[in-house]
Amino acid sequence: MKTCPNCKSEIEDNWDICWNCNYSMIENKVIQFKETTKVSREIECLRCKIPLIFSGEYKFHEGAHIGFFGNLFEAFVNREKFDLYICPTCEKVEFYMPQKG
């Protein structure tokens, strides 16, 4: 174990970045990570007129596993991705095509 020079937390010997403060042992500075979450749309509920909450991207597929070759047949199944939004008041769920970007 080694000690982070920035926050004094114990770090595994094979880690180069502190788990607590993101201090890089190689660059000798705290690294700022960019947020990688998907930017959601601003969509209002048609019933309540309040903003919907982005719940994530969901993947759906048509078809079922067919016997012994079920996993093989999965390669020929139609798959779709949708962004899911939820109204916090009336709990209505809406699907939208994924944003490109």
VENMO-V29688 format. One record per pair of residues at least 24 apart in sequence whose ideal C-beta (glycine too) atoms are under 8 Angstrom apart, sorted by the first residue. I is the first residue (numbers start at 1). J is the second residue. D is the distance in Angstrom with one decimal. If there is no record, write none. Layout:
BEGIN
i=[I	I]
j=[J	J]
d=[D	D]
END
This chain:
BEGIN
i=[6	38	39	39	40	40	41	41	41	41	43	43	43	45	45	45	45	46	47	47	47	48	48	48	50	50	50	52	52	52	52	53	53	53	53	54	54	54	55	55	55	56	56	57	57	57	57	57	58	58	58	58]
j=[30	99	99	101	83	85	83	85	96	99	85	94	96	87	89	90	92	92	87	90	92	87	89	90	87	88	89	85	86	87	94	85	86	87	88	83	84	85	84	85	86	83	84	81	82	83	84	98	82	83	84	95]
d=[6.3	7.1	7.4	7.7	7.4	7.7	7.6	7.8	7.1	6.9	5.8	7.3	7.5	4.0	7.0	6.6	6.1	7.8	7.1	5.2	6.3	5.8	4.5	5.5	7.0	7.2	6.1	3.8	6.4	5.6	6.5	6.6	5.2	7.6	5.8	6.8	7.7	5.8	4.4	6.5	5.2	7.7	6.0	5.8	7.2	5.6	7.4	5.9	5.7	7.9	5.2	8.0]
END
